[in-house]
Amino acid sequence: MTAAFAPALTGTPVLETERLVLRAPGAADWPTFRAMMESDRGQFLRTGAYDLSNTWRNFNHLIGHWVTRGFGMFVFQEKGCDQGLGMSGPWFPETWPEQEIGWSVWLPEAEGRGFAYEAARAARRFAYDVLGWKTAVSYIAQGNDRSARLATRLGAVIDPAAISLGDPPVRVFRHPSPEACDE
């Protein structure tokens, strides 16, 4: 006997902004995430060329982070629509030097509409107000100019004293303190 069901994270928070719903990732997000990672859009999230096995692990890492840490990346979607457009949220894998606010936009049609900014602001506020974070960074690869512009728009500045990740090292953008945020 086989059961056909898609387990889901339960008890995870749902955030709302003016235009978006931010929710936990689920099985229905896999096709969109996979397509993004296969495309040039995923180049800054991959370590090297596209690989389905690593993409599967990365996707399940999103879900597992919620289970092991109690928080993680939210999938953001427009209100009234179930299609995940991207992700943003607090992120702190075991090997990260600091707590991060991360983001990515999965669909080209979601670019340039302010969705990532709106989602990242809500995710940062959640990290500060609910998780009690006192600081956060965003790790951004060289050449990822769109993300660097978004970090700057969020008020983050390059912190040359922060410990970086990767080889070559990524840039570390330090977010304003909870008290200094305009949210």
N, C-alpha and C positions, 0 to 999 in steps of 0.2 A: 504494500500500500504506500502511496506517495501523497504528500500533502502539498498543495500549491498555495503558498502564501509568501508574502514579503515582510519579514520582521521589520519593525521600525523602532527607532529610539522613542522612548516615552518619557514624559516628565521634563523634557527639555524646554527652555523658555522660547517664546515667540515674541519678537520685537516688531513694532510697527512704526513707520515713519509716515510722512505725508503721502508718499506714493508707493512705498514698499512694505512687504512682509519679509522678515528675516526669520528663518526656521532652520531646524536641524537638517542635515543632509539625509537623503533616503535613496533606496534602490532606484526609484524613478529618475534620479539625477544622473545615473551612470551613463546613458547614451550621450547626453550633452557634454558631460565632463570628458568622456573619451574622445568625442569629436574635437573638442577644444585642444586636448593634449596631442592629438594626431596632427593638428594644423600648426602653422607658424605661430599662432596665438599662444601655444603652450610652451614655446621655447624657453621662457624664463622660469618655468616651473619644473622643467625636465633637467636631468643631468646627462646631457648628451642627446643622441638621436632618439626618436620615438621608439618606445618598446612597450608592447601591450601588457606584458607581465608586470613591469614597473608601474604602468599606469593603473592597473588593477590594484596593486599594493597602495599606491598613492591615494586612490579613491577610498579604499577601505581604511586607510590611515585617518582620513577625515572623520569617518564614523567612529573609529576606535578611540580617537582623541577625546570625544565626548564621554565615552565609557570610562576611560582611565583617568582623565583629568576633571571631568564634570563640567567642562566647557569646551568650546572649539569653534570652528568656522561655521557661520550661518550661511545657508543658501539664501540669496535674495531673489525675490520675484515681485513683479508688479501686483498691486492689490487687484483681486478679481481674476488672477491668472495663475495657473499651477506651474508654468514653465520656469525653471530655474534659469536666471540670467547670469549668475556668477556667485562668488562667495566672498565673505568678509567676516573677520572675527578675531577674537583673542586666540593666540596660538603659542604653545610652549612645550614642544617635544623635549624629551629627556636630554638631548645633546645641545639644545639651544642655550647660548650664554644668557639671554634675557628674554623676558616676555615680549611677544610681538603682537602687533595688530597687522594682519595681512589681508590681502584682497586679490581677486582676479575677476575679470569679466569673461564669461564663457562664449557669448554670442556677439558676432560683429555688429548686429543691429542694436545692441545695448550700449555700444561705445558712444561716448560724446554726449550722453544724455544726463549726466550727473548722478547716475545710479550708484556707481562705486563710491563716490564722495558721500552720498546720503547714507549708504550702508556702512561705510567705514566710520563715520561720525557716530552712528547709533551703536556700532560694535565697541568703539572706544569708550563711549559713555557707559555701556554695560560693564566693560572691564574695570573701569574706575569705580562706578557706583555699586555694582553688585559683587564683583570679585574682589574689590578693595585694592586694586593695583595702584601704586603710587607713581609709576613710570611705565613707559612702553616705547618700543622701537619698531621700526619697519625695516626689514632687510631687503634691499633692492639691488638687483644685478646691474652691473655696468651695461649701458645700452638700453635699459628699460626706462626710456625717457617718460613715457606716459605715467608709469607708477611714480617716478621721481617727482613729476609735476603734481600728481595727486597728493603725495606726502607733503610737499611744500604748501599746497592749498589747505591741507589739514593743520598747518602751522608747525610741522616737523622740520627740523634742521639737521644737517649732517653733523654727526658726533664723531670727530676723529679719534677720541679717546676710547670709544666703545669697542668691544671685541667683535670682530666680524666672523663671517661664515664662509666656507667654500674655498675653492681654488680655481680661478682667481677669487680673492675676497670680494664680497659684495659691499655696497655702501650701507651704512647704518644711519638711518634717520631717527632722531630722538623726538618724540611727541611732547607737546606742552604738558605740564603737570595737570592733574585733575582740576586744580583751582584756576589755572590759566586758560582752560578750554572755554570756547565761546558757546558751547552747547548748553 
